[in-house]
Amino acid sequence: MSSAKLFTPLRVAGFELANRIVIAPMCQYSAEDGRMTDWHLIHLGQLALSGAALLTIEATAVLPEGRISYADVGLWSDETEAAMGRVLSSIRRYSDMPFAIQLAHAGRKASTEVPWKGGGQIADNGATVAANGATGWRPVAPSALAFLPNETPPVALDRDGMARIRDAFARAARRAARLDIAAVQIHAAHGYLLHQFLSPLSNVRDDEYGGGLENRMRFPLEVFDAVRASFPADRPVGVRVSGTDWAEGGWDIDQTMEFAKALDARGCSVVHVSSGGLTADQKIPIGPSYQVPLARAVKAATKMPVVAVGLIVDFEQAEAIVATGDADLIALARAMLFNPRWPWHAAAHFGARVKAPKQYLRSQPRRYPHLFDE
């Protein structure tokens, strides 16, 4: 029996994870009018055989105008729900991997081209047209401040617009429950709408949703409350946060800790600590485990489980993060794209066991005779 903490189970809000490895949401920019396609069947299907404890569906827009790009996945209609259901049903025929979903609204970072075609804003005036002929739309945000100087500024949200978005998050959570998705993650990181409300660099409102920290947290907390009330009580609802903007005068770890405390008090099940994405002026000290100190700080301030993410690629590195208590779980993204069997290899390294499909059992190396569970 392995002594590696990485391969011990963890219970999160009544839901048991088989180990401490979760797959982070990764945008694929491959949907059609918000509907998942066969690419998602291939992409999610291979990751569902990885041996990780949980697979999180990419940032999923709760409204069409909340998409980062015209090719983002959505969950705002019967059509988008049916497309996602088709993909999940196909995968579940061969894998019992539990799914989470990240619900999101891009705010001022919406209406862009896909990354491999430049990723620039597609303006709503018809002057800029995507490679596939799609035209853009006018983004919305807490304040009429563009992400980049050359972009069309977003429309500042009024109360009706905020209520519409809050209710859309709740409806998407109900759709996720109908799809038997195990957990919801609310995206309040990487410079998207809820993070825009949190950061003083993007929120200069003069009403009760702007100004001091309590006001800037108000709308993200309202969205959390709406989602928590709309998703089954025995399934986890978590939040992804940016621990810092990495920019002077912006959102920082002290404010993140206060936000995490407020979420904890409202029944948040888990917090996933990333960073950055709010401003082009960010100065990120990128390196292995560079975001782990942010996760450690949030863990010290709250009682809920904490997920660390960011340039975690080495098996011993991942084990150290959970074994020392810096975080309860580690999330992998690009490392899983590069090596979709990362959990298998980590289990072999530590002498642990991992679940594998019966069709792949014959791949078990002889030097690891007890690696696979069926």
C-alpha positions as CSV (number, residue, x, y, z in Angstrom):
1,M,0.0,0.0,0.0
2,S,1.4,3.4,-1.0
3,S,1.9,6.1,1.6
4,A,1.5,8.9,-0.9
5,K,-1.0,11.5,0.2
6,L,-1.7,12.2,-3.5
7,F,-3.5,8.9,-3.7
8,T,-5.6,9.1,-0.6
9,P,-9.4,9.8,-0.9
10,L,-11.0,13.1,0.1
11,R,-14.6,13.8,0.9
12,V,-15.9,17.2,-0.4
13,A,-19.4,18.2,0.8
14,G,-20.5,14.5,0.9
15,F,-18.8,13.6,-2.4
16,E,-15.8,11.3,-2.2
17,L,-12.9,11.8,-4.5
18,A,-10.8,8.7,-5.2
19,N,-7.5,10.7,-5.0
20,R,-6.2,14.3,-4.9
21,I,-5.8,14.8,-8.6
22,V,-8.4,16.8,-10.5
23,I,-8.4,18.0,-14.1
24,A,-8.9,21.7,-14.5
25,P,-11.3,23.2,-17.0
26,M,-9.6,23.9,-20.3
27,C,-11.4,25.9,-23.1
28,Q,-11.3,24.1,-26.4
29,Y,-12.9,26.8,-28.6
30,S,-14.6,24.1,-30.6
31,A,-18.3,24.5,-30.0
32,E,-21.0,25.5,-32.5
33,D,-23.5,28.1,-31.3
34,G,-22.7,27.0,-27.7
35,R,-23.2,23.3,-28.5
36,M,-20.5,20.7,-27.8
37,T,-19.2,18.8,-30.8
38,D,-17.5,15.6,-31.5
39,W,-14.2,17.3,-30.5
40,H,-15.5,17.4,-27.0
41,L,-16.3,13.7,-27.1
42,I,-12.7,13.0,-28.1
43,H,-11.1,15.5,-25.7
44,L,-13.2,14.7,-22.6
45,G,-13.4,11.0,-23.4
46,Q,-9.6,10.5,-23.3
47,L,-9.3,12.5,-20.1
48,A,-12.1,10.4,-18.5
49,L,-9.8,7.4,-18.8
50,S,-6.9,9.1,-17.0
51,G,-7.4,7.9,-13.5
52,A,-7.9,11.4,-12.0
53,A,-10.6,11.9,-9.4
54,L,-12.6,14.5,-11.2
55,L,-12.9,16.0,-14.7
56,T,-14.0,19.6,-15.0
57,I,-15.8,20.7,-18.2
58,E,-14.4,23.9,-19.6
59,A,-15.6,27.4,-19.0
60,T,-19.3,27.2,-20.0
61,A,-21.1,30.4,-20.7
62,V,-24.4,31.0,-19.0
63,L,-25.6,33.4,-21.7
64,P,-24.5,33.7,-25.4
65,E,-23.0,37.2,-24.8
66,G,-21.0,35.7,-21.9
67,R,-18.8,33.6,-24.2
68,I,-15.2,34.4,-24.5
69,S,-15.5,33.6,-28.2
70,Y,-18.1,32.5,-30.7
71,A,-16.7,28.9,-30.3
72,D,-17.2,28.6,-26.5
73,V,-19.4,25.9,-24.9
74,G,-22.7,27.2,-23.4
75,L,-25.4,25.9,-21.2
76,W,-28.2,28.4,-21.7
77,S,-30.8,26.5,-23.8
78,D,-32.4,23.2,-24.4
79,E,-30.1,22.8,-27.5
80,T,-26.9,23.4,-25.6
81,E,-28.0,21.1,-22.8
82,A,-28.9,18.4,-25.3
83,A,-25.5,18.6,-27.0
84,M,-23.7,18.4,-23.7
85,G,-25.9,15.5,-22.7
86,R,-25.0,13.6,-25.8
87,V,-21.3,13.9,-25.2
88,L,-21.5,13.0,-21.5
89,S,-23.8,10.0,-22.2
90,S,-21.4,8.6,-24.7
91,I,-18.4,8.9,-22.3
92,R,-20.4,7.4,-19.4
93,R,-20.9,4.2,-21.4
94,Y,-17.2,3.5,-20.8
95,S,-16.1,5.6,-17.8
96,D,-17.5,6.3,-14.4
97,M,-15.3,9.4,-14.1
98,P,-17.3,12.1,-12.2
99,F,-17.7,15.4,-14.0
100,A,-17.8,19.0,-12.7
101,I,-18.6,22.0,-14.8
102,Q,-17.2,25.5,-14.7
103,L,-20.0,28.1,-15.2
104,A,-18.8,31.4,-16.5
105,H,-19.5,34.8,-18.0
106,A,-16.6,36.5,-19.8
107,G,-17.7,40.1,-19.1
108,R,-15.4,42.6,-20.9
109,K,-13.2,39.8,-22.2
110,A,-16.1,38.5,-24.4
111,S,-16.5,38.6,-28.2
112,T,-12.9,37.5,-29.3
113,E,-11.5,35.4,-32.0
114,V,-10.2,31.9,-31.1
115,P,-6.6,31.9,-29.7
116,W,-5.0,30.2,-32.7
117,K,-6.4,32.9,-35.0
118,G,-5.1,35.8,-32.9
119,G,-7.6,36.0,-30.1
120,G,-8.4,39.7,-30.7
121,Q,-11.7,41.4,-30.0
122,I,-14.4,41.0,-32.6
123,A,-16.1,44.4,-32.5
124,D,-19.9,44.6,-32.7
125,N,-19.9,47.2,-35.5
126,G,-19.2,44.7,-38.3
127,A,-15.8,46.2,-39.0
128,T,-14.1,43.1,-37.5
129,V,-15.3,39.7,-38.6
130,A,-14.1,36.3,-37.4
131,A,-12.4,33.9,-39.7
132,N,-15.6,31.9,-39.9
133,G,-17.6,35.0,-40.8
134,A,-19.0,35.5,-37.3
135,T,-19.5,39.1,-36.2
136,G,-19.0,40.2,-32.6
137,W,-21.2,41.6,-29.9
138,R,-20.9,44.4,-27.3
139,P,-19.5,43.0,-24.0
140,V,-20.9,44.0,-20.6
141,A,-18.9,44.6,-17.4
142,P,-19.1,46.3,-14.0
143,S,-17.8,49.5,-15.5
144,A,-17.2,50.8,-19.0
145,L,-13.5,50.0,-19.0
146,A,-12.0,48.0,-21.8
147,F,-9.5,45.2,-21.2
148,L,-7.1,46.7,-23.8
149,P,-6.8,50.3,-24.9
150,N,-7.6,49.6,-28.5
151,E,-10.8,47.6,-27.7
152,T,-14.4,48.9,-27.7
153,P,-15.3,49.6,-24.1
154,P,-18.0,47.3,-22.6
155,V,-21.4,48.5,-21.5
156,A,-21.6,49.1,-17.8
157,L,-24.2,46.7,-16.3
158,D,-27.4,48.1,-14.7
159,R,-29.3,46.3,-12.0
160,D,-31.6,44.6,-14.5
161,G,-28.6,43.3,-16.4
162,M,-26.9,42.0,-13.3
163,A,-30.1,40.2,-12.2
164,R,-30.4,38.6,-15.7
165,I,-26.8,37.3,-15.4
166,R,-27.3,36.0,-11.8
167,D,-30.5,34.2,-12.9
168,A,-28.7,32.7,-15.9
169,F,-26.1,31.2,-13.6
170,A,-28.8,29.7,-11.5
171,R,-30.6,28.3,-14.6
172,A,-27.4,26.8,-15.9
173,A,-26.8,25.1,-12.5
174,R,-30.2,23.5,-12.8
175,R,-29.4,22.3,-16.2
176,A,-26.1,20.9,-14.9
177,A,-28.0,19.0,-12.2
178,R,-30.3,17.5,-14.9
179,L,-27.2,16.3,-16.7
180,D,-26.1,14.5,-13.5
181,I,-23.0,16.6,-13.2
182,A,-21.4,16.0,-9.8
183,A,-20.2,19.5,-9.0
184,V,-20.3,23.1,-10.1
185,Q,-17.4,25.5,-10.2
186,I,-18.2,29.2,-10.5
187,H,-15.6,31.1,-12.5
188,A,-14.5,34.2,-10.5
189,A,-11.0,34.3,-11.8
190,H,-8.8,35.1,-14.8
191,G,-10.3,38.6,-15.5
192,Y,-13.8,37.4,-16.4
193,L,-17.0,39.0,-15.2
194,L,-17.1,38.1,-11.5
195,H,-13.4,38.8,-11.1
196,Q,-14.0,42.2,-12.8
197,F,-16.5,43.0,-10.0
198,L,-13.9,42.0,-7.4
199,S,-10.9,44.0,-8.7
200,P,-10.7,47.7,-8.1
201,L,-8.9,48.0,-11.4
202,S,-12.0,47.0,-13.4
203,N,-14.8,48.0,-11.0
204,V,-15.1,51.8,-10.5
205,R,-18.9,51.8,-9.8
206,D,-20.3,54.3,-7.4
207,D,-23.2,52.2,-6.1
208,E,-23.3,49.4,-3.5
209,Y,-21.6,47.1,-6.0
210,G,-18.4,49.2,-6.2
211,G,-15.9,51.0,-3.9
212,G,-14.9,49.1,-0.8
213,L,-14.2,45.3,-0.7
214,E,-17.6,44.4,0.8
215,N,-19.3,46.2,-2.1
216,R,-17.1,44.7,-4.8
217,M,-17.7,41.2,-3.3
218,R,-21.5,41.7,-3.3
219,F,-22.4,40.6,-6.8
220,P,-20.1,37.5,-6.9
221,L,-21.6,36.4,-3.6
222,E,-25.1,36.9,-4.9
223,V,-24.3,34.7,-7.9
224,F,-22.8,32.1,-5.5
225,D,-26.0,32.1,-3.4
226,A,-28.2,31.8,-6.5
227,V,-26.2,28.8,-7.8
228,R,-26.0,27.1,-4.4
229,A,-29.8,27.4,-4.1
230,S,-30.3,25.9,-7.6
231,F,-27.9,22.9,-7.4
232,P,-28.7,19.8,-5.3
233,A,-27.7,20.4,-1.7
234,D,-25.7,17.1,-1.6
235,R,-23.5,18.1,-4.5
236,P,-20.5,20.5,-4.2
237,V,-20.5,24.1,-5.4
238,G,-17.0,25.6,-5.5
239,V,-15.5,28.8,-6.8
240,R,-12.3,29.5,-8.8
241,V,-10.5,32.7,-7.8
242,S,-7.5,34.6,-8.9
243,G,-5.5,35.1,-5.7
244,T,-3.9,38.2,-7.1
245,D,-4.0,40.5,-10.2
246,W,-0.2,40.7,-10.0
247,A,-0.6,44.5,-10.6
248,E,-0.3,47.5,-8.3
249,G,-3.6,48.6,-6.8
250,G,-5.4,45.5,-7.9
251,W,-7.0,42.5,-6.3
252,D,-4.5,40.8,-4.0
253,I,-4.2,37.8,-1.6
254,D,-5.5,39.7,1.4
255,Q,-8.7,40.5,-0.4
256,T,-8.9,36.9,-1.7
257,M,-8.7,35.6,1.8
258,E,-11.6,37.8,2.8
259,F,-13.6,36.7,-0.2
260,A,-12.9,33.1,0.6
261,K,-14.0,33.5,4.2
262,A,-17.3,35.0,3.0
263,L,-17.8,32.0,0.6
264,D,-16.9,29.6,3.4
265,A,-19.6,31.1,5.6
266,R,-22.2,30.7,2.8
267,G,-21.5,27.0,2.3
268,C,-18.9,27.0,-0.4
269,S,-17.6,23.4,-0.8
270,V,-14.1,24.1,-2.3
271,V,-12.0,27.0,-3.6
272,H,-9.7,26.7,-6.5
273,V,-6.8,29.2,-6.4
274,S,-5.3,30.5,-9.6
275,S,-4.2,34.1,-10.4
276,G,-4.0,36.9,-13.0
277,G,-5.9,37.6,-16.1
278,L,-7.5,40.9,-15.1
279,T,-5.1,43.3,-16.7
280,A,-2.5,43.4,-19.5
281,D,-0.2,45.2,-17.0
282,Q,0.2,42.1,-14.8
283,K,3.7,41.0,-13.9
284,I,3.6,37.3,-13.1
285,P,6.6,35.6,-11.6
286,I,6.0,32.4,-13.4
287,G,7.8,29.3,-12.2
288,P,7.0,25.8,-10.8
289,S,4.3,26.0,-8.1
290,Y,4.2,29.8,-8.4
291,Q,0.6,29.9,-7.3
292,V,0.9,27.5,-4.4
293,P,1.7,30.2,-1.8
294,L,-1.7,31.8,-2.7
295,A,-3.5,28.5,-2.1
296,R,-1.6,28.1,1.2
297,A,-2.8,31.5,2.3
298,V,-6.4,30.7,1.5
299,K,-6.2,27.4,3.2
300,A,-4.9,29.0,6.4
301,A,-7.9,31.4,6.3
302,T,-10.7,29.0,5.7
303,K,-12.0,25.5,6.6
304,M,-13.0,24.3,3.1
305,P,-10.8,22.2,0.9
306,V,-8.4,24.2,-1.3
307,V,-7.2,23.3,-4.8
308,A,-3.7,24.4,-6.0
309,V,-3.0,24.8,-9.7
310,G,-0.3,26.2,-12.0
311,L,2.9,24.6,-13.4
312,I,2.4,21.5,-11.4
313,V,4.1,18.9,-13.6
314,D,6.3,16.7,-11.5
315,F,5.0,13.8,-9.3
316,E,7.1,14.6,-6.3
317,Q,6.1,18.3,-6.6
318,A,2.4,17.4,-6.6
319,E,2.9,15.0,-3.6
320,A,4.7,17.7,-1.6
321,I,1.9,20.2,-2.1
322,V,-0.7,18.0,-0.6
323,A,1.6,16.2,1.9
324,T,2.7,19.5,3.5
325,G,-0.9,20.8,3.7
326,D,-0.4,23.7,1.3
327,A,-3.5,22.5,-0.5
328,D,-5.9,19.5,-0.3
329,L,-6.0,18.9,-4.1
330,I,-3.9,19.6,-7.1
331,A,-5.4,20.5,-10.5
332,L,-3.7,19.7,-13.8
333,A,-4.4,21.3,-17.2
334,R,-1.7,21.5,-19.8
335,A,0.2,18.7,-18.1
336,M,-2.8,16.5,-18.8
337,L,-3.0,17.6,-22.4
338,F,0.7,16.6,-22.8
339,N,0.3,13.4,-20.9
340,P,-3.3,12.2,-20.5
341,R,-2.1,9.3,-18.4
342,W,-0.3,11.5,-15.8
343,P,-2.2,9.9,-12.9
344,W,-1.3,6.4,-14.1
345,H,2.4,7.4,-14.2
346,A,2.2,9.1,-10.8
347,A,0.6,6.1,-9.3
348,A,3.3,3.8,-10.7
349,H,5.9,6.2,-9.3
350,F,4.5,6.1,-5.8
351,G,3.4,2.4,-5.8
352,A,-0.2,3.4,-5.6
353,R,-3.3,2.1,-7.5
354,V,-5.4,3.8,-10.1
355,K,-8.5,2.9,-12.0
356,A,-8.2,1.8,-15.6
357,P,-10.6,0.6,-18.2
358,K,-10.6,-3.2,-18.8
359,Q,-9.7,-2.6,-22.4
360,Y,-6.4,-1.1,-21.2
361,L,-5.5,-3.6,-18.5
362,R,-3.0,-5.4,-20.7
363,S,-0.9,-2.2,-20.8
364,Q,0.1,-2.6,-17.2
365,P,3.9,-2.9,-17.0
366,R,5.2,-6.1,-15.3
367,R,7.3,-4.1,-12.9
368,Y,4.0,-2.5,-11.5
369,P,1.9,-5.6,-11.1
370,H,-0.6,-3.9,-8.7
371,L,-1.1,-0.6,-10.5
372,F,-4.5,-1.0,-11.9
373,D,-8.0,-1.2,-10.4
374,E,-10.7,-2.3,-12.8
